[in-house]
Amino acid sequence: MKRLIYCAAFLLVIIAGKQGFAQKQTFKPFKVEVGGILAFPLDKESGLGGGSYIEPRYSLNDNFTFGLRLEGVRLSSGEISVGIGRVNIDASTVTPVLFTCDYFFNNQKTRPFVGLGLGLYKRNDQSIDTDIWSVNINTGSENNFGFAPRIGLNVGHMRLAMIYNFTGNNISDYLSVQLGIEIGGGKKKQ
């Protein structure tokens, strides 16, 4: 896994060197993206999830952006069962904080991109078990280093991305589909 991360980072540095960081920019350099997430966990215990994110980014040139991604995804895990006088609810929240880099293939209105995020994934578990006479609340957490390769498409200020989140041990890896709106950025006036 470390080799994959090092290879991806090395490849981005090589591409950046060929593009040149000091070229004239067509797009404004600072933008903030906000949006929603639909998450598909890859383990058998977790169910479909959803959440939201915010990602401020800075463009070094028209092809490279760097940013910080803050995200929260709620995954159902286990079961929600309601019996005679008994309720059991299990869920997990995954909150990654990732440093990101994206490479855009052109500077048109429709811009395909590939990217990578590296950082910390935190999982918080919540379990509530109740019956007529008692309520039990259990919590737990796990922290791991992880990474997230992504592909997507920007159309104007709209952004659609697919991200595979490698979250480390004891946290479910998940595939997420994300739709967001970029605030700022856009083409500079000529």
BELLINQUI-V663182 format. One line per field, one symbol per residue. ss: DSSP state (A for helix, B for strand, O for the rest). phi: phi as a letter, one per 20 degrees, with the letter a starting at -180 (. if undefined). psi: psi as a letter, one per 40 degrees, with the letter a starting at -180 (. if undefined). A space follows every 10 residues. Layout:
BEGIN
ss: ???
phi: ???
psi: ???
END
This chain:
BEGIN
ss: OAAAAAAAAA AAAAAAAAAO OOOOOOBOOB BBBBBBBBBB BOOOOBBBBB BBBBBBBBBO OOOBBBBBBB BBBBBBBBBB BBBOOBBBBB BBBBBBBBBB BBBBOOOOOB BBBBBBBBBB BBBBBBBBBB BOOOBBBBBB BBBBBBBBBB BBBBBOOBBB BBBBBBOOOO OOOBBBBBBB BBBBOOBOOO
phi: .fffffffff fffffffffn edffeedffd bcdcadcddd fdeeeedgcb abbcbfccef bfddccbcdd bccddfcnbd ccdfmccccc bcddceccec bcdeebcefe cfbcbbdcrd dcdddccccc cfdbcdccca bbcbebbbfb cabdcmdecc bdcdeednfm cffbecdccc cednmmfffe
psi: dddddddddd dddddddddh eeihhdiidh ihhiaihhhg ieiddiiiii aiihghihhd aedhiiahhh ihhhhhibih hhahehhhhh iihhgihhhi hihheafadh hiiiihhhah hhhhihhhhi adeihhhiii ihhihiigii iahhhbeihh ihhhhheaie hhiihihhhi hhhaaiiih.
END
